[in-house]
Amino acid sequence: MTKKTVPASPQLEDIKFEKDPRACRIVCTLGPASSNSEIIERLIAAGMNVARLNFSHGTQETHERLIREIRAASEKTGRPVAIMQDLQGHKVRLGRASSATPIILEQGAEIILGPGEEISTERLGMDYVGAERFVEPGHRIFLDDAKIELEVISCLDEEILCKVHRGAPVYSRKGVIFPDSELEFPVLDENDLEDARFGVNMGLDMVAMSFVRSADEITKMRKHLAGWGKKEAFIVAKVEDGTGIHNLEEILKAANAVLIARGDLGVTLPREKVPGIQKSIISQANALGVPSITATQMLESMIDHPQPTRAEVNDVYTAVLDGSHAIMLSAETAMGDYPEESVAEMDRIAREAELELNRRNRGVHTPVTGKEGINDLLAASAVIFAEHMSADCILAFSLEGTTHRALSTASPTVPVYGVLVNHSNLRRLLLYRGLNLTTLPLENKLESLVPRALKKLRDDGIVGSADKVIIVSRQPEAEADESFLLKLSILS
């Protein structure tokens, strides 16, 4: 594979601190409805923190163009945006229709399913060869997140004859799920590896692995990424089936973040179990200091309506209240009529939920047994100290983000303003709840940043005279000893 020229990540000179920042992060999937810098600028202004690129669709060339648009929009708005590459994984997908008009499957009709690149009213091609070896008459096959249900009638060679039990329009590249069958897949798909290497060459900030079932899959991906030069890869594990749920603890310990893919979870498992599974994943992730992303159909009606349903508002509110670090929009921003409005709506709901979340969390800060060692305990102490002193904010310093990650997982109820010296490390933190981040050049020791950062807090209108700021810093010259600084500064 030829290495491409990396579109330069914007080195933003003055990332302003935000007054009354939203804590929960917003991830937006980009697509045809959000593919130019002007629209992306509006999504950033509305509250987007992370742009998701779905590699189940498009080509590397179209993704490269979109990467350039995202970075141009970030530079123009002066706001950092992380880019998350979402690999297809071993998800079976339909081929493409010959036109943009969807194919209509009527209930009671018969349709053939088999390997191929095209779909028509007589035959649905898919990108899996040999499925007939794993299905039997009576087995169910779901299309497009179970909007369509087929029943297997018989198999002949590579063809599967099916009856439509639940019909709907069929679109190109929609998912195919075999809930009653155990198809065989390689641990890491060659297409995923090729796309992951492309992501490294493009300098993307995060990579999401689909249908993760074990920690071994993540470990193997890390080795590939390291071999391509990505030594500190940020891997998001998408948990999408029962095997992933069963191995959740080992997956959480191996990954940097977890994405709760409710669409496929609700197809591979009974859908009435998904709300409880969502709460359990968030709880276990928080206990281990791992950020969680709640995703799929959060504001689905806003694909073609300017306002969400009341049930969708409740869904987003509950996800934030459960402790999600991030919430995600999919088709709403990728192909919907109201991408900007969807982000703004999610922002409003999240802010309202955080008022209740902070009320519940105040005074309740059990240190997580996470990945930052003693820093997790000290971060929880800093949050308790800030609450006890009625501090206006916490100001945190770290070279690589260790202190910031620990503070985020301590569930702070006061705003946390973080300073780093590296833009790449900053973007890797944009999935973590409750962090408002900037960069300052390091001229000497980390402590030398403190007066400049306090001045920036003043200049950006965050604090004023007599305000209390809790300063938290991990000493870089003593990283091995995990030395930690905690002090109160009362501004004059």
C-alpha positions in Angstrom: 0.0 0.0 0.0 1.4 3.4 -1.0 1.8 5.8 1.8 -0.3 9.0 1.2 0.6 12.5 2.1 -0.8 13.3 5.5 -3.2 16.3 5.6 -1.7 18.5 8.3 -3.5 18.5 11.7 -4.3 22.1 12.6 -1.9 23.5 15.3 -4.4 25.9 16.8 -2.6 28.8 18.4 -5.2 30.0 20.9 -7.9 27.5 21.9 -10.2 29.5 24.1 -11.5 28.1 27.3 -15.3 27.9 27.3 -17.5 29.5 30.0 -20.0 26.9 31.4 -18.7 24.1 29.2 -20.8 21.0 28.5 -19.2 17.9 30.2 -20.5 15.1 28.0 -18.8 14.8 24.6 -20.7 14.7 21.3 -19.6 12.4 18.5 -21.0 13.1 15.0 -21.0 10.7 12.1 -20.1 12.6 8.9 -21.5 11.7 5.5 -23.3 13.2 2.4 -25.3 15.7 4.6 -22.1 16.9 6.3 -19.3 16.6 3.8 -18.1 20.1 3.3 -16.2 22.5 5.6 -19.1 25.0 5.9 -21.5 22.4 7.3 -18.8 20.9 9.5 -18.0 24.4 10.9 -21.7 24.7 11.9 -21.6 21.3 13.6 -18.5 22.3 15.5 -20.2 25.6 16.6 -23.2 23.6 17.7 -21.1 21.3 19.9 -19.4 18.5 18.0 -16.2 17.3 19.7 -15.4 14.1 17.7 -16.0 13.5 14.0 -16.7 9.8 13.1 -15.8 8.5 9.7 -17.7 5.3 8.9 -15.4 3.1 6.8 -18.3 0.8 5.9 -19.2 3.4 3.3 -17.2 5.4 0.9 -13.6 5.0 -0.4 -10.2 6.0 1.0 -10.3 8.9 -1.5 -13.6 10.2 -0.2 -12.5 9.8 3.4 -9.3 11.7 2.7 -11.2 14.6 1.2 -13.5 14.6 4.3 -10.4 14.6 6.6 -9.2 17.7 4.9 -12.6 19.4 5.3 -12.7 18.5 9.0 -9.3 19.9 9.7 -10.0 23.1 7.6 -13.2 23.6 9.6 -11.4 23.1 12.9 -8.7 25.6 12.0 -11.2 28.2 10.9 -13.4 27.9 14.0 -10.4 27.6 16.3 -11.8 24.6 18.1 -10.1 21.2 18.3 -11.9 18.2 16.8 -10.8 14.6 17.0 -11.3 12.3 14.1 -12.4 8.7 14.8 -12.0 6.1 12.1 -14.8 3.4 12.5 -13.7 0.2 10.8 -16.3 -2.1 9.2 -15.2 -5.2 11.1 -16.8 -8.6 10.3 -20.2 -7.2 9.6 -21.9 -8.6 6.5 -23.3 -6.0 4.2 -25.5 -5.9 1.1 -24.1 -4.9 -2.2 -25.2 -1.7 -4.1 -28.3 -0.9 -6.0 -28.0 0.2 -9.6 -29.8 3.4 -8.7 -30.5 5.6 -5.7 -34.1 4.3 -5.6 -34.5 1.7 -2.8 -35.6 -1.8 -3.5 -39.0 -2.6 -1.9 -39.4 -6.0 -0.2 -43.0 -6.8 0.3 -44.2 -9.1 3.1 -44.7 -12.6 1.9 -42.5 -12.2 -1.1 -39.5 -14.5 -1.8 -36.0 -13.2 -2.4 -32.6 -14.8 -3.0 -29.6 -13.9 -0.8 -26.1 -14.8 -1.9 -22.6 -13.4 -2.6 -22.4 -10.5 -5.0 -21.9 -6.8 -5.4 -25.4 -5.8 -6.6 -28.9 -5.9 -5.2 -32.1 -6.1 -7.1 -35.8 -7.0 -6.7 -34.9 -10.7 -7.5 -31.6 -11.1 -5.7 -29.7 -9.5 -2.8 -25.9 -9.7 -3.2 -23.8 -9.5 0.0 -20.1 -9.4 0.8 -19.9 -12.9 2.4 -19.2 -16.2 0.7 -20.4 -19.4 2.2 -23.3 -18.3 4.4 -25.4 -21.2 3.1 -23.1 -23.6 5.1 -24.3 -22.1 8.4 -28.0 -21.6 7.9 -30.9 -24.0 8.0 -34.6 -23.7 7.0 -36.4 -21.6 9.6 -33.4 -19.5 10.5 -33.9 -15.7 10.6 -31.9 -13.2 8.7 -32.2 -9.5 9.5 -31.4 -6.6 7.2 -30.8 -2.9 8.2 -30.9 -3.2 12.0 -33.8 -5.7 11.8 -36.1 -3.3 9.9 -36.4 -6.3 7.5 -36.8 -9.9 8.6 -36.3 -12.9 6.3 -36.8 -16.6 6.9 -34.6 -19.2 5.3 -36.6 -21.6 3.1 -33.8 -23.5 1.4 -30.3 -23.4 0.1 -28.9 -24.3 -3.3 -25.2 -24.0 -4.0 -24.3 -20.5 -2.7 -27.9 -19.2 -2.9 -30.2 -18.8 0.1 -33.9 -18.7 -0.8 -35.8 -16.6 1.8 -39.3 -15.5 2.5 -40.0 -11.9 3.6 -41.6 -11.8 7.1 -41.2 -8.1 7.6 -40.8 -5.9 4.6 -39.4 -2.4 4.0 -37.3 -0.5 1.5 -33.8 -1.9 1.0 -30.8 0.4 0.6 -27.3 -0.2 -0.6 -24.6 -1.4 1.9 -27.0 -2.1 4.8 -26.1 -4.7 7.4 -27.0 -8.4 7.2 -27.3 -10.3 10.5 -27.7 -14.0 11.1 -29.0 -14.2 14.7 -29.6 -17.9 14.6 -26.4 -18.9 12.8 -22.7 -18.8 13.8 -20.8 -17.5 10.7 -17.0 -17.8 10.6 -14.9 -14.6 10.5 -11.1 -13.9 10.7 -9.9 -12.1 13.8 -8.8 -9.1 11.8 -10.2 -8.6 8.3 -7.8 -7.6 5.5 -10.0 -4.7 4.5 -9.9 -3.4 8.1 -6.1 -3.7 8.3 -5.8 -1.8 5.0 -8.1 0.9 6.2 -6.4 1.1 9.6 -3.0 1.6 7.9 -4.6 4.4 5.8 -5.8 5.9 9.1 -2.3 5.9 10.5 -1.0 7.5 7.4 -3.7 10.2 7.6 -2.8 10.9 11.3 -6.3 10.1 12.6 -6.7 10.3 16.3 -8.8 7.2 17.2 -9.7 3.9 15.6 -12.9 2.1 16.4 -13.0 -1.7 16.0 -16.4 -3.3 15.2 -17.8 -6.5 16.7 -15.0 -6.8 19.3 -15.3 -10.2 21.0 -12.1 -10.5 22.9 -9.1 -8.6 24.2 -6.9 -10.6 21.8 -8.4 -8.8 18.8 -7.4 -5.4 20.3 -3.9 -6.6 21.2 -3.4 -7.8 17.6 -4.6 -4.5 16.2 -2.2 -2.6 18.5 0.7 -4.6 17.2 -0.2 -3.8 13.6 -0.7 -0.1 14.4 2.6 0.0 16.3 4.3 -1.6 13.3 3.0 1.3 11.1 4.3 3.9 13.5 1.3 4.4 15.8 3.0 3.6 19.1 0.3 5.0 21.4 -2.9 4.1 19.5 -6.3 5.1 20.9 -8.6 2.1 20.2 -12.4 2.2 20.7 -13.9 -1.2 21.2 -17.5 -1.5 19.8 -19.4 -4.1 21.8 -22.2 -5.5 19.5 -23.0 -9.1 20.5 -23.3 -11.5 23.3 -19.7 -12.7 23.1 -18.5 -9.2 23.5 -20.8 -8.7 26.5 -19.5 -12.0 28.1 -15.8 -10.8 27.7 -16.5 -7.2 28.6 -14.1 -6.8 31.4 -11.1 -8.1 29.4 -12.1 -5.9 26.5 -12.4 -2.8 28.7 -8.9 -3.4 30.1 -7.4 -3.7 26.6 -9.2 -0.8 25.0 -9.0 3.0 25.4 -12.7 3.5 25.2 -15.9 1.4 24.5 -18.8 2.2 22.2 -22.2 0.7 23.0 -23.5 -0.2 19.5 -27.2 -0.5 20.4 -28.3 -1.2 16.9 -26.5 -4.5 16.5 -26.9 -5.3 20.2 -30.7 -5.0 19.7 -30.6 -7.4 16.8 -28.1 -10.1 18.1 -29.8 -10.0 21.5 -33.4 -9.6 22.6 -34.0 -5.8 22.3 -35.7 -5.6 25.7 -32.3 -6.4 27.3 -30.4 -3.6 25.6 -31.3 -0.8 28.2 -30.0 -2.9 31.0 -26.9 -3.9 29.0 -26.3 -0.2 28.3 -26.3 0.7 32.0 -24.1 -2.2 32.9 -21.5 -1.4 30.2 -21.4 2.3 31.3 -21.1 1.3 35.0 -18.3 -1.2 34.4 -16.4 1.2 32.1 -16.6 4.0 34.6 -15.4 1.7 37.4 -12.3 1.0 35.3 -11.8 4.5 34.2 -12.7 3.8 30.5 -14.8 6.4 28.6 -18.0 5.0 27.1 -19.9 6.2 24.0 -23.6 5.5 23.8 -24.7 5.3 20.2 -27.4 4.4 17.7 -30.8 6.0 17.0 -30.5 8.6 19.8 -32.3 11.3 17.8 -33.4 9.1 14.9 -36.6 11.1 14.0 -34.4 14.2 13.4 -33.2 12.6 10.2 -36.3 14.1 8.6 -37.9 16.2 11.4 -36.6 19.4 13.0 -37.5 18.2 16.5 -37.0 14.9 18.3 -39.6 12.8 19.9 -40.1 13.0 23.7 -38.8 9.4 24.0 -35.6 10.4 22.2 -35.1 13.3 24.5 -35.5 10.9 27.5 -33.0 8.5 25.9 -30.3 11.1 25.5 -31.0 12.4 29.0 -30.8 8.9 30.5 -27.5 8.1 28.7 -25.9 11.2 30.2 -27.3 10.5 33.6 -26.0 6.9 33.5 -22.5 8.3 33.1 -21.7 8.1 29.4 -18.6 10.1 28.6 -19.9 10.7 25.1 -23.1 10.4 23.1 -23.2 9.8 19.3 -25.2 10.8 16.3 -25.2 8.6 13.3 -27.6 9.0 10.3 -28.9 12.2 11.9 -25.7 14.1 10.9 -24.5 11.8 8.1 -27.5 11.8 5.9 -30.3 13.7 7.7 -32.0 16.9 6.8 -31.2 18.6 10.1 -27.6 17.8 11.1 -26.8 21.1 12.8 -30.2 21.1 14.7 -29.5 17.5 15.8 -26.2 18.5 17.4 -27.8 21.6 19.1 -30.6 19.5 20.4 -28.2 16.9 21.9 -26.2 19.7 23.4 -29.3 21.2 25.2 -30.4 17.8 26.5 -27.0 16.9 27.8 -26.6 20.2 29.6 -29.9 19.7 31.3 -29.0 16.1 32.3 -25.7 17.3 33.7 -27.4 19.5 36.2 -29.1 16.5 37.8 -25.9 14.3 37.4 -23.8 16.9 39.2 -26.4 17.1 42.0 -26.2 13.3 42.4 -22.4 13.1 42.2 -21.6 16.0 44.6 -19.8 14.5 47.6 -19.8 11.0 46.1 -16.4 10.2 44.5 -15.3 6.6 44.8 -11.8 6.4 43.3 -11.9 4.2 40.2 -9.5 1.2 39.8 -8.5 2.4 36.4 -5.4 2.7 34.2 -3.8 5.8 35.8 -2.6 4.1 39.1 -2.3 6.3 42.1 -3.3 9.3 40.0 -6.9 8.1 40.1 -7.0 8.3 43.9 -5.3 11.7 43.9 -7.7 13.0 41.2 -10.7 11.9 43.3 -9.1 13.8 46.3 -8.7 16.9 44.1 -12.4 16.8 43.1 -13.5 16.4 46.7 -11.1 19.2 47.8 -12.6 21.5 45.0 -16.1 20.8 46.2 -15.2 21.3 49.9 -13.6 24.6 49.1 -16.4 25.7 46.8 -13.8 26.2 44.1 -14.9 27.9 40.8 -12.9 25.4 38.7 -10.0 23.0 38.6 -6.9 23.8 36.5 -5.0 20.7 35.4 -1.5 20.3 33.8 0.0 17.2 32.2 2.4 16.4 29.4 0.5 13.4 28.0 -2.9 13.7 29.6 -2.5 11.3 32.6 -3.8 13.9 35.1 -6.7 15.0 32.8 -7.9 11.4 32.3 -7.8 10.7 36.0 -9.8 13.9 36.8 -12.4 13.0 34.1 -13.0 9.6 35.6 -13.4 11.1 39.1 -16.8 12.6 38.0 -16.0 16.2 38.8 -18.9 18.5 39.5 -16.9 21.7 39.0 -15.5 22.7 35.5 -12.1 21.2 34.7 -9.8 23.3 32.5 -6.8 21.4 31.2 -3.5 22.5 29.8 -1.3 20.3 27.5 1.7 21.1 25.4 0.8 18.8 22.4 -2.2 19.1 20.1 -2.2 15.4 19.3 -2.5 14.5 23.0 -5.3 17.1 23.4 -7.4 15.5 20.6 -7.0 12.0 22.1 -8.7 13.4 25.3 -11.8 14.7 23.4 -13.8 11.6 24.3 -13.3 12.2 28.0 -16.2 13.8 29.9 -15.8 17.1 31.7 -12.5 18.3 30.2 -12.1 21.8 28.6 -8.7 21.8 27.0 -6.1 24.1 25.5 -2.4 24.0 24.7 0.4 26.2 25.8 4.1 26.0 24.7 6.4 24.5 27.4 9.3 26.8 28.0 10.8 25.3 31.1 9.2 23.1 33.8 5.5 22.3 33.8 5.0 24.7 36.8 6.0 27.5 34.5 2.7 27.1 32.7 0.7 28.0 35.8 0.8 31.8 35.7 0.2 31.8 32.0 -2.8 29.4 32.3 -4.3 31.5 35.2 -3.9 34.6 33.0 -5.7 32.7 30.1 -8.5 31.8 32.5 -8.9 35.5 33.2 -8.6 36.6 29.6 -11.2 34.1 28.4 -13.7 35.3 31.1 -13.7 32.1 33.1 -12.5 33.5 36.5 -12.1 36.9 38.1 -10.9 38.5 41.4 -11.5 36.4 44.5 -12.3 33.3 42.5 -10.9 30.0 43.8 -8.9 27.7 41.5 -7.7 24.3 42.4 -4.4 23.6 40.6 -3.5 20.0 39.8 -0.3 18.8 38.2 1.7 15.7 37.6 5.4 16.4 37.8 7.0 15.5 34.5 10.5 15.0 35.9 9.1 12.4 38.4 6.7 10.5 36.1 8.1 7.2 37.4 7.3 8.2 41.0 3.8 9.5 40.0 4.5 12.8 41.9 1.3 14.9 42.1 0.8 18.6 43.0 -2.5 19.9 44.5 -3.0 23.5 45.7 -5.6 26.2 46.1 -5.1 29.6 44.4 -7.3 32.5 45.4 -7.1 35.1 42.6 -6.4 38.7 43.6 
